[in-house]
Each structure stands twice: as C-alpha cells, then as structure tokens.
Amino acid sequence: MSLEEQKQVAIDYYVNLMRIKAHETGENKELDYQIRIVRLKLSTFSIDVSELEL
C-alpha cells in the first residue's frame, strides 16, 4: 500500500469515527481512545484534522 493510500485510509477511518461520535449519546471510552490514536497517526502524516471534525 502506498503512502497516499495509507493517508486516505486513515482519513476515512477518522471521518467514520467522528460520524459515530456525533451520534453517540453516552460516554464511550473506547471510541474516544480510537479517535486519539487515529489523530496521532494523521499527525505523523502532517494532516491537520481540525477541518475534518463535525
């Protein structure tokens, strides 16, 4: 998998997690943890996630 493909997969995963988070009615520690991890991965690709947040 190329670097560009890896970036796209990470972005897609982040967007999906944020979509779930937007509809979450309670506290979900696992979801919050997964979001933190994917943000870290995206930051290693120098991708600013602030514009991807809902």
Secondary structure as GFF3:
##gff-version 3
##sequence-region A 1 54
A	DSSP	alpha_helix	3	23	.	.	.	ID=ss1
A	DSSP	alpha_helix	29	44	.	.	.	ID=ss2
A	DSSP	three_ten_helix	49	51	.	.	.	ID=ss3
###
